[in-house]
């Protein structure tokens, strides 16, 4: 099969021909039809996250069709469309797994990090951690739901349940969360890199009441903020823009160091917290919402061999929404 392979930090992905993955006892083998490109992939390729294995096929927002299955598979049938997310499996017996917090599992397996992912024509995945997908989304537009949507939803669920919501970093996750918040009747303020007028216009087109750069103060104090950008300095900016009692949720797997904070910014029962991974319950809840409310996922498709171009475009912020790789 054709695949794009990661050999080490700072190196371009290389095109390769690899053997077809073998489905384990509880695995489904999937013919990949689309795989969205996530900023976590970029952190792996750029070395912000220490490699877990090399060589590696990245990619964890996979949509495809089941073409083979292990002997213990019961949830999915041959020919069924499935989605594969970042959380590929857990130990199922640590204190986190046993308390409905499998996203914090002590021995997790991540798709496209610990096991080969979707930058390929085929991928194998544990059926217990795959999702059925809403029929209203085609493969291209379903792919970003599997991380930008899922992690965005978990971050959104951790924010204050009502009031003004600030979103820092207007990429793939932000454009889906903005639509969820607008559907719920919330006021959204979008913050982008200074000078990024294109993304500010995009945010307003999705229902944001205001869009500006991250150095600006919003028209009103925030009741919650979600930071999708990997810049730790934004924590201080978000706290300064927040009302008392607000929560600031850091939604990335990697972030640069947070500068020293004056206690006055935190005082008033403001809260800073992080999001780690997702649970299967998050996925079921989010996909049920996505089935009820059409989310306009904006996608920029790239042929699989152009994975390096897609990563470079993501790094440069040269498109809105999500990049999606499409095998030949």
Secondary structure, 3 states (H helix, E strand, C coil): CEEEEECCCCCCCEEEECCCCCCCCCEEEEEEEEEEECHHHHHHHHCCCCCCCCCECCCCCEEEEEEEECCCCCCCCCCCEEEECCEEECCCCCCCHHHCCHHHCCCCEEECCCECCCCECEEEEEHHHEECCCCCCCHHHHHHHHCHHHHHHHHHHHCCCCCCEEEECCCHHHHHHHHHHHHCCCCEEEEECCCCHHHHHHHHHCCCCEEEECCCCCCCCEEEEEECCCCCHHHHHHHHCEEEEEEEEECCCCCCCCCCCCHHHHCCCCEEEECCCCCHHHHHHHHHHHHHCCCCCCEEEEEHHHHHHHHHHHHHCCCCCEEEEECC
